[in-house]
Every structure is written in C-alpha cells, then in structure tokens.
C-alpha cells in the first residue's frame, strides 16, 4: 500500500471518529418514530407513552408512537429491522420478540442480537394468575384441583395475549400435570374482555392491565409469577409460595435501534432514557402501572439479551411448546 493511500485511509478513519460527537450534537432534528409490538391500551403501551414524553422533553423532538401488534412481536421487529439506522426509528421490544421467539419460531426472519443495537433497558413486569369472579377457586391449590377434575371431560380454557403468558400457562400445565386448552389473543385487552365475559376460564397478565377488574370484583387474583410478592398486591402469594417455584416468569421491555446505528446516537438516547427512569415522577408513574424501572447501558443490555435468549429457550422447552 503506497503512502498516499495510507494517509487517505487514516484521514477517513479520523473523520469517522470525529463524526460521532457531531452526530450526537445535531441529533435529533426531526420527529422520532417509536415502534411498539403491542396494542394501544395495554400497560406496556402506557409505560412507553410516559417514557416517550420524557424523551420528547429531553431531545426536543416529538416521539411518534406506532403500535404494530401481532405475531408475538415479529411484525414490529421486522419493521424496525428494515428501518434506516439513523436513530429516527426505535423499537421498544420485549422478551417475546427479543428472547422467546429465537427458540419458539423455527424460521425467525430476524436475529434479535445481530439485527439490532441495544439502546437501554426500560422495565420489568411480573404476571398475575387471574380467574373470573364466579370461578370455584380462590387459591392456586383449589384452581389446580378444579383443573384436574375437569381435565378428562372439559379442560379449562387459558387465554394468552402474548408468548410470555402462553409460556407461563404451559409451564403451570406441565408442572401441575393438568390439561388446559390454550386460546390465543392478539393482545391482553381482548383476552381480559373475554375472561370477564366468561368465554375463557383463566389468564396470566401483567398486574396493571387487570387492576380495574380486580378492584371492582369482576376478577380474582390467585398468584403472581415474580420472585417476591408485588407491592400493589401484598396479600397475593407468589407461585413459589403456592408450591410451583418453576412457574417464575418475569417479563421485560427494552429499547433497541436498527443494527448499524451510530454509537454516539445510541449513547445519547441511552442517557435520555436513564434520565427518564431516574425522575421521581416517572418512577412513581411506572410503579403505579405495576412495573419496575430496569435501567441498563447498551453493553449491559447486550449481555442481558444474550442471557435471556438462553433462559427463555429453557422455559420454552420446559413448557413443551411446539415450534411455530
């Protein structure tokens, strides 16, 4: 390689290094699209809107939320993957699209690690085991007894609005040795409506989505799937306390950008998310929705996603779910 070419390559490299801080200083200069893989009205959608408002203030640009529910988050993931890696399209993904689906789908059209840049951790969420108000059980033991009694004739129907709730239900079915008929829904709101209406017998959802139904007596909470009892439901035992420690399912959401997004832009976005999650008002708003802040740096989120793919893969296999 001649000297002139060496100098050209060195100059290009220096320009690339210098471009990062400049991009971070000028970014953003137009609205940012935030793609969500769940329907409007869900608890995670509510949390996204709280954080998006903080980002709007911090970045000085509107955050346009686009709900693309369906296919366990794969539709939204593919839209985000195909977007330009310029920081103007972000993906609020969950453990479904970014961990579960790597094992659950035989031919996943995207790679959750290679096709996205980790930006920031957002929230973690346990699930609650719910039954309608007239269901003949008030705890997990009696629920399992009813399920076993009905297994031979008319199995219980268990709804799910996402893969996390489906996995939790399948785990309970496997561990308890009962037959359950799975009824899939495009999202949690529709599943809750059918549970209240008596079209299904049980459901596993985040605590906030069902709180109104529980408070007015339309639904009963039998257990939570977290490691510890939830502050909003202090009298409700964990699945571990109820004798089913393997049914421990904690879901999460995090922020990603298309692969190749400039590191300086990623760092700027991460800093704004960290500010949002540290604000007392935002913390209170998130906790009122029965979720917990889960701040992470991009490198921490990258390691977390890698570990979660392995963990949820084991849960999928333990639950015995067939490939899609």
Sine and cosine of phi, psi and omega as CSV:
sin_phi,cos_phi,sin_psi,cos_psi,sin_omega,cos_omega
0.00,0.00,0.79,-0.61,-0.02,-1.00
-0.97,0.25,0.22,-0.97,-0.09,-1.00
-0.90,0.44,-0.63,0.77,-0.03,-1.00
-0.88,0.47,-0.67,0.74,-0.01,-1.00
-0.92,0.40,-0.61,0.79,0.04,-1.00
-0.87,0.50,-0.68,0.74,-0.01,-1.00
-0.92,0.39,-0.61,0.79,0.04,-1.00
-0.89,0.46,-0.70,0.71,0.00,-1.00
-0.91,0.42,-0.66,0.75,0.01,-1.00
-0.90,0.44,-0.65,0.76,0.00,-1.00
-0.90,0.43,-0.66,0.75,0.01,-1.00
-0.89,0.45,-0.66,0.75,0.01,-1.00
-0.90,0.44,-0.67,0.74,0.01,-1.00
-0.90,0.44,-0.63,0.77,0.03,-1.00
-0.90,0.44,-0.63,0.78,0.02,-1.00
-0.90,0.44,-0.67,0.74,0.03,-1.00
-0.90,0.44,-0.67,0.74,-0.03,-1.00
-0.94,0.34,-0.46,0.89,-0.07,-1.00
-0.92,0.40,-0.51,0.86,-0.04,-1.00
-0.84,0.55,-0.85,0.53,0.02,-1.00
-0.86,0.51,-0.59,0.81,0.01,-1.00
-0.90,0.43,-0.69,0.72,0.03,-1.00
-0.87,0.50,-0.69,0.72,-0.02,-1.00
-0.89,0.46,-0.56,0.83,-0.02,-1.00
-0.96,0.27,-0.57,0.82,-0.05,-1.00
-1.00,-0.03,-0.29,0.96,-0.01,-1.00
-0.99,0.11,0.68,-0.74,-0.13,0.99
-0.99,-0.12,0.39,-0.92,0.06,-1.00
-0.85,-0.53,0.25,0.97,0.08,-1.00
-0.38,-0.93,0.18,-0.98,-0.04,-1.00
-0.86,0.52,0.48,-0.88,0.02,-1.00
-0.93,-0.36,0.72,-0.69,0.05,-1.00
-1.00,-0.03,0.75,-0.66,0.06,-1.00
-0.90,-0.44,0.93,-0.37,-0.03,-1.00
-1.00,0.00,0.77,-0.64,0.03,-1.00
-0.90,-0.44,0.69,-0.73,-0.03,-1.00
-1.00,-0.04,0.46,0.89,-0.02,-1.00
-0.59,-0.81,0.31,-0.95,-0.11,-0.99
-0.97,0.24,0.38,-0.93,0.12,-0.99
-0.88,0.47,0.61,-0.79,0.00,-1.00
0.99,-0.16,-0.26,0.97,0.04,-1.00
-0.98,0.22,0.30,-0.96,-0.03,-1.00
-0.89,0.45,-0.64,0.77,-0.02,-1.00
-0.92,0.39,-0.57,0.82,0.08,-1.00
-0.89,0.46,-0.67,0.75,0.03,-1.00
-0.88,0.47,-0.67,0.74,0.04,-1.00
-0.90,0.43,-0.66,0.75,0.01,-1.00
-0.85,0.52,-0.62,0.78,-0.04,-1.00
-0.95,0.32,-0.56,0.83,0.07,-1.00
-0.90,0.43,-0.75,0.66,-0.01,-1.00
-0.93,0.38,-0.61,0.79,0.01,-1.00
-0.88,0.48,-0.59,0.80,0.03,-1.00
-0.91,0.41,-0.65,0.76,0.08,-1.00
-0.89,0.46,-0.67,0.74,0.01,-1.00
-0.91,0.42,-0.61,0.79,0.04,-1.00
-0.86,0.52,-0.69,0.72,0.00,-1.00
-0.93,0.37,-0.68,0.74,-0.06,-1.00
-0.95,0.30,-0.58,0.81,-0.06,-1.00
-1.00,-0.09,-0.28,0.96,0.03,-1.00
0.97,0.26,0.35,0.94,0.02,-1.00
-0.66,-0.75,0.50,-0.87,0.05,-1.00
-0.89,0.46,0.56,-0.83,0.12,-0.99
-0.94,-0.33,0.93,-0.36,-0.07,-1.00
-1.00,-0.05,0.92,-0.40,-0.05,-1.00
-1.00,0.04,0.74,-0.67,-0.01,-1.00
-0.81,-0.58,0.93,-0.36,0.01,-1.00
-1.00,0.08,0.84,-0.55,0.04,-1.00
-0.76,-0.65,0.96,0.29,-0.04,-1.00
-0.97,0.24,0.37,-0.93,0.08,-1.00
0.88,-0.48,0.42,-0.91,0.06,-1.00
0.84,0.55,0.61,0.79,0.07,-1.00
0.83,0.56,0.54,0.84,0.03,-1.00
1.00,-0.02,-0.10,1.00,-0.08,-1.00
-0.94,0.34,-0.54,0.84,0.01,-1.00
-0.89,0.45,-0.76,0.66,0.01,-1.00
-0.90,0.44,-0.64,0.76,-0.01,-1.00
-0.88,0.47,-0.66,0.75,0.00,-1.00
-0.93,0.38,-0.61,0.79,0.06,-1.00
-0.88,0.48,-0.71,0.71,-0.01,-1.00
-0.92,0.39,-0.64,0.77,0.00,-1.00
-0.86,0.51,-0.63,0.77,-0.08,-1.00
-0.99,0.17,-0.18,0.98,-0.05,-1.00
-0.94,0.33,0.38,-0.92,0.05,-1.00
-0.90,0.43,0.68,-0.73,-0.03,-1.00
-0.99,0.14,0.88,0.48,-0.09,-1.00
-0.89,-0.45,0.08,1.00,0.02,-1.00
1.00,0.03,-0.07,1.00,-0.05,-1.00
-1.00,-0.10,0.00,1.00,0.17,-0.99
-0.76,-0.65,0.86,-0.51,0.01,-1.00
-0.87,-0.49,0.39,-0.92,-0.06,-1.00
-0.79,-0.61,0.91,-0.41,0.11,-0.99
-1.00,0.05,1.00,0.01,-0.07,-1.00
-1.00,0.01,0.16,-0.99,0.03,-1.00
-0.76,-0.65,0.00,-1.00,0.03,-1.00
-0.89,0.45,-0.34,0.94,0.04,-1.00
-0.91,0.41,-0.90,0.44,-0.06,-1.00
-0.93,0.37,-0.57,0.82,-0.15,-0.99
-0.99,-0.16,0.02,1.00,0.03,-1.00
-0.59,-0.81,-0.85,0.53,-0.08,-1.00
-0.87,0.50,-0.73,0.69,-0.17,-0.98
-0.92,0.40,-0.35,0.94,0.03,-1.00
-0.88,0.48,-0.55,0.84,0.03,-1.00
-1.00,-0.09,-0.60,0.80,-0.14,-0.99
-0.95,0.31,-0.54,0.84,-0.06,-1.00
-0.98,-0.20,0.76,-0.65,-0.03,-1.00
-0.94,0.34,-0.58,0.81,-0.04,-1.00
-0.75,-0.66,0.95,0.32,0.00,-1.00
-0.95,0.33,0.76,-0.65,-0.11,-0.99
-0.99,0.13,0.05,1.00,0.05,-1.00
-0.58,-0.82,0.38,-0.93,0.06,-1.00
-0.95,-0.30,0.90,-0.43,-0.08,-1.00
-0.88,0.48,-0.37,0.93,0.01,-1.00
-1.00,-0.08,-0.68,0.73,-0.10,-1.00
-0.99,0.13,-0.48,0.88,-0.14,-0.99
-1.00,-0.07,0.03,1.00,-0.04,-1.00
-0.64,-0.77,0.52,-0.85,0.14,-0.99
-0.99,-0.13,0.85,-0.53,0.09,-1.00
-0.90,0.44,0.73,-0.68,-0.01,-1.00
-0.94,-0.33,-0.81,0.58,-0.07,-1.00
-0.25,-0.97,0.58,-0.82,0.18,-0.98
-0.96,0.28,0.49,-0.87,-0.04,-1.00
-0.85,-0.53,-0.94,0.35,-0.12,-0.99
-0.58,-0.82,0.39,-0.92,0.18,-0.98
-0.85,-0.53,0.50,-0.86,-0.16,-0.99
-0.57,-0.82,0.82,-0.57,0.15,-0.99
-0.99,0.14,0.07,-1.00,0.08,-1.00
-0.90,-0.44,0.32,-0.95,0.08,-1.00
-0.84,-0.54,0.62,-0.79,0.08,-1.00
-1.00,0.01,0.89,-0.46,-0.09,-1.00
-0.89,-0.46,0.55,-0.84,0.18,-0.98
-0.72,-0.70,0.33,-0.95,0.02,-1.00
-0.95,0.32,0.25,-0.97,-0.16,-0.99
-0.89,0.46,-0.52,0.86,-0.05,-1.00
-0.99,-0.10,0.16,0.99,0.02,-1.00
-0.93,0.36,0.71,-0.70,-0.09,-1.00
-0.98,0.22,0.79,0.61,0.06,-1.00
-0.38,-0.92,0.62,-0.79,0.00,-1.00
-0.83,-0.55,0.03,1.00,0.08,-1.00
-0.49,-0.87,0.11,-0.99,-0.08,-1.00
-0.91,0.41,-0.64,0.77,-0.02,-1.00
-0.86,0.51,-0.73,0.68,-0.01,-1.00
-0.95,0.32,-0.50,0.87,0.07,-1.00
-0.90,0.45,-0.71,0.71,0.02,-1.00
-0.91,0.42,-0.62,0.79,0.03,-1.00
-0.88,0.48,-0.69,0.72,0.04,-1.00
-0.90,0.43,-0.68,0.73,-0.01,-1.00
-0.88,0.48,-0.67,0.75,0.01,-1.00
-0.93,0.36,-0.62,0.79,0.00,-1.00
-0.91,0.40,-0.50,0.87,-0.05,-1.00
-0.99,-0.12,-0.12,0.99,-0.10,-1.00
-0.83,0.56,-0.68,0.74,-0.10,-0.99
-0.95,0.31,-0.59,0.80,-0.10,-1.00
-0.99,-0.14,-0.83,0.55,-0.06,-1.00
-0.60,-0.80,1.00,-0.04,-0.05,-1.00
-0.85,0.53,0.50,-0.87,0.08,-1.00
-0.88,0.47,0.54,-0.84,0.07,-1.00
-0.98,-0.18,0.77,-0.64,-0.08,-1.00
-0.86,-0.51,0.90,-0.44,0.01,-1.00
-1.00,0.08,0.35,-0.94,0.10,-0.99
-0.52,-0.86,0.71,-0.70,0.04,-1.00
-0.99,-0.16,-0.07,1.00,0.02,-1.00
-0.31,-0.95,0.13,-0.99,-0.06,-1.00
-0.93,0.37,-0.49,0.87,0.00,-1.00
-0.88,0.47,-0.72,0.70,0.01,-1.00
-0.93,0.36,-0.56,0.83,0.05,-1.00
-0.90,0.43,-0.68,0.73,0.01,-1.00
-0.91,0.42,-0.70,0.72,0.01,-1.00
-0.87,0.49,-0.67,0.74,0.02,-1.00
-0.91,0.41,-0.67,0.74,0.01,-1.00
-0.92,0.40,-0.59,0.81,0.07,-1.00
-0.89,0.46,-0.73,0.69,0.01,-1.00
-0.88,0.48,-0.67,0.74,0.04,-1.00
-0.87,0.49,-0.70,0.72,-0.03,-1.00
-0.93,0.36,-0.72,0.69,-0.05,-1.00
-0.93,0.36,-0.64,0.77,-0.05,-1.00
-1.00,0.09,-0.25,0.97,0.01,-1.00
0.94,0.33,0.71,0.70,0.00,-1.00
-0.83,-0.56,0.35,-0.94,0.08,-1.00
-1.00,-0.07,0.74,-0.67,0.01,-1.00
-0.70,-0.72,0.70,-0.71,0.06,-1.00
-1.00,-0.02,0.86,-0.50,-0.03,-1.00
-1.00,0.10,0.74,-0.67,0.05,-1.00
-0.85,-0.52,0.97,-0.26,-0.05,-1.00
-0.99,0.16,0.55,-0.84,0.06,-1.00
-0.77,-0.64,0.36,-0.93,0.02,-1.00
-0.95,0.30,-0.36,0.93,0.00,-1.00
-0.22,-0.98,0.21,-0.98,-0.05,-1.00
-0.89,0.45,-0.67,0.74,-0.04,-1.00
-0.82,0.58,-0.68,0.74,0.00,-1.00
-0.92,0.40,-0.64,0.77,0.01,-1.00
-0.90,0.43,-0.66,0.75,0.02,-1.00
-0.89,0.45,-0.66,0.75,0.02,-1.00
-0.86,0.51,-0.68,0.73,0.00,-1.00
-0.95,0.32,-0.53,0.85,0.04,-1.00
-0.92,0.40,-0.72,0.69,0.03,-1.00
-0.88,0.48,-0.63,0.78,-0.02,-1.00
-0.98,0.20,-0.10,1.00,0.05,-1.00
1.00,0.06,0.16,0.99,0.01,-1.00
-0.97,0.25,-0.42,0.91,0.11,-0.99
-0.77,-0.64,0.26,-0.96,-0.09,-1.00
-1.00,-0.09,-0.53,0.85,-0.12,-0.99
-0.47,-0.88,0.24,-0.97,-0.07,-1.00
-0.33,-0.95,0.56,-0.83,0.13,-0.99
-0.90,-0.43,0.91,-0.42,-0.05,-1.00
-0.63,-0.78,0.18,-0.98,0.09,-1.00
-0.91,0.42,0.50,-0.86,-0.08,-1.00
-0.87,0.50,-0.62,0.79,-0.12,-0.99
-0.92,0.39,-0.65,0.76,-0.06,-1.00
-0.85,0.53,-0.54,0.84,-0.08,-1.00
-0.98,-0.20,-0.03,1.00,-0.16,-0.99
-0.84,0.55,-0.68,0.73,0.00,-1.00
-0.88,0.47,-0.67,0.74,0.00,-1.00
-0.92,0.40,-0.59,0.81,0.01,-1.00
-0.94,0.34,-0.69,0.72,-0.05,-1.00
-0.91,0.41,-0.54,0.84,0.02,-1.00
-1.00,-0.04,0.14,0.99,0.12,-0.99
0.99,0.11,0.15,0.99,-0.01,-1.00
-0.98,0.18,-0.44,0.90,0.01,-1.00
-0.75,-0.67,0.42,-0.91,0.06,-1.00
-0.90,-0.43,0.66,-0.76,0.07,-1.00
-0.99,-0.17,0.83,-0.56,-0.02,-1.00
-0.99,-0.15,-0.50,0.87,-0.04,-1.00
-0.20,-0.98,0.30,-0.96,0.14,-0.99
-0.90,-0.44,0.46,-0.89,-0.11,-0.99
-0.99,-0.13,0.13,0.99,0.02,-1.00
-0.99,0.17,0.06,-1.00,0.01,-1.00
-0.95,0.32,-0.54,0.84,-0.02,-1.00
-0.77,-0.64,0.23,-0.97,0.04,-1.00
-0.89,0.45,0.50,-0.87,-0.04,-1.00
-1.00,0.03,0.68,-0.74,-0.02,-1.00
-0.83,0.56,-0.53,0.85,0.02,-1.00
-0.98,0.19,-0.22,0.98,-0.01,-1.00
-0.71,-0.71,0.88,0.48,-0.13,-0.99
-0.90,0.44,-0.38,0.92,-0.02,-1.00
-1.00,-0.04,-0.05,1.00,-0.03,-1.00
-1.00,-0.09,0.83,-0.56,-0.03,-1.00
-0.95,0.30,0.34,-0.94,0.14,-0.99
-0.98,0.20,0.28,-0.96,0.07,-1.00
-0.89,0.46,-0.54,0.84,0.06,-1.00
-0.89,0.45,-0.70,0.72,0.03,-1.00
-0.90,0.43,-0.48,0.88,0.00,-1.00
-0.99,0.13,-0.01,1.00,0.05,-1.00
0.98,-0.21,0.15,0.99,-0.04,-1.00
-0.78,-0.63,0.93,0.37,-0.08,-1.00
-0.91,0.42,-0.37,0.93,0.01,-1.00
-0.96,0.27,-0.28,0.96,0.02,-1.00
-1.00,-0.03,0.89,0.46,0.02,-1.00
-0.92,-0.39,0.96,-0.29,-0.11,-0.99
-0.77,-0.63,0.92,-0.39,0.05,-1.00
-0.87,-0.49,0.88,-0.48,-0.03,-1.00
-1.00,-0.03,0.13,-0.99,-0.03,-1.00
-0.39,-0.92,0.25,-0.97,0.10,-0.99
-0.69,-0.72,0.55,-0.84,-0.01,-1.00
-0.52,-0.86,0.24,-0.97,-0.07,-1.00
-0.96,-0.27,0.72,-0.70,-0.02,-1.00
-0.72,-0.69,0.34,-0.94,0.10,-1.00
-0.79,-0.61,0.33,-0.94,0.05,-1.00
-0.86,0.51,0.54,-0.84,0.02,-1.00
-0.83,0.56,0.66,-0.75,0.01,-1.00
0.99,-0.11,-0.07,1.00,0.05,-1.00
-0.89,0.46,0.70,-0.72,-0.07,-1.00
-0.83,0.56,0.69,-0.72,-0.06,-1.00
-0.88,0.48,-0.56,0.83,0.00,-1.00
-0.91,0.40,-0.59,0.80,0.05,-1.00
-0.93,0.36,-0.68,0.73,0.05,-1.00
-0.85,0.53,-0.71,0.70,0.00,-1.00
-0.90,0.44,-0.62,0.78,0.03,-1.00
-0.89,0.45,-0.70,0.71,0.02,-1.00
-0.90,0.43,-0.67,0.74,0.02,-1.00
-0.87,0.49,-0.67,0.74,-0.01,-1.00
-0.88,0.47,-0.63,0.77,0.00,-1.00
-0.94,0.35,-0.61,0.79,0.06,-1.00
-0.91,0.42,-0.68,0.73,0.02,-1.00
-0.87,0.50,-0.65,0.76,0.05,-1.00
-0.88,0.47,-0.69,0.73,-0.01,-1.00
-0.87,0.49,-0.74,0.67,-0.06,-1.00
-0.94,0.34,-0.32,0.95,0.01,-1.00
-1.00,0.00,-0.23,0.97,0.00,-1.00
-0.93,0.37,0.78,-0.62,0.00,-1.00
-0.81,0.58,-0.64,0.77,-0.02,-1.00
-0.91,0.42,-0.64,0.77,0.01,-1.00
-0.94,0.35,-0.67,0.75,0.04,-1.00
-0.84,0.54,-0.72,0.69,-0.01,-1.00
-0.89,0.46,-0.69,0.72,-0.01,-1.00
-0.88,0.47,-0.67,0.74,0.01,-1.00
-0.92,0.39,-0.70,0.71,-0.02,-1.00
-0.93,0.37,-0.50,0.87,0.08,-1.00
-0.91,0.41,-0.41,0.91,0.05,-1.00
-1.00,-0.03,0.29,0.96,0.08,-1.00
0.90,0.44,0.54,0.84,0.04,-1.00
-0.82,-0.57,0.24,-0.97,0.01,-1.00
-0.83,-0.56,0.69,-0.72,0.07,-1.00
-0.85,0.52,0.61,-0.79,-0.02,-1.00
-0.71,-0.70,0.92,0.40,-0.04,-1.00
-0.92,0.38,0.63,-0.78,0.05,-1.00
-0.49,-0.87,0.50,-0.87,0.16,-0.99
-0.98,0.21,0.26,-0.97,0.05,-1.00
-0.82,0.57,-0.68,0.74,-0.02,-1.00
-0.93,0.36,-0.61,0.79,0.06,-1.00
-0.90,0.43,-0.66,0.75,0.00,-1.00
-0.91,0.41,-0.60,0.80,0.03,-1.00
-0.87,0.49,-0.72,0.69,0.02,-1.00
-0.92,0.40,-0.63,0.77,0.00,-1.00
-0.88,0.48,-0.73,0.68,-0.01,-1.00
-0.88,0.48,-0.69,0.73,0.00,-1.00
-0.86,0.51,-0.70,0.71,0.00,-1.00
-0.93,0.37,-0.60,0.80,-0.02,-1.00
-0.93,0.37,-0.55,0.83,0.07,-1.00
-0.87,0.50,-0.67,0.75,0.02,-1.00
-0.93,0.37,-0.70,0.72,-0.06,-1.00
-0.91,0.42,-0.74,0.67,-0.01,-1.00
-0.94,0.35,-0.47,0.88,0.09,-1.00
-0.88,0.48,-0.67,0.74,0.04,-1.00
-0.91,0.42,-0.61,0.79,0.01,-1.00
-0.91,0.40,-0.65,0.76,0.04,-1.00
-0.87,0.49,-0.70,0.71,0.01,-1.00
-0.92,0.38,-0.65,0.76,0.03,-1.00
-0.90,0.45,-0.61,0.79,0.00,-1.00
-0.97,0.25,-0.27,0.96,0.04,-1.00
0.96,0.28,0.49,0.87,-0.02,-1.00
-0.97,0.23,0.71,-0.71,0.04,-1.00
-0.96,0.28,0.41,-0.91,0.06,-1.00
-0.91,0.41,0.57,-0.82,0.07,-1.00
-0.99,-0.15,0.00,0.00,0.00,0.00
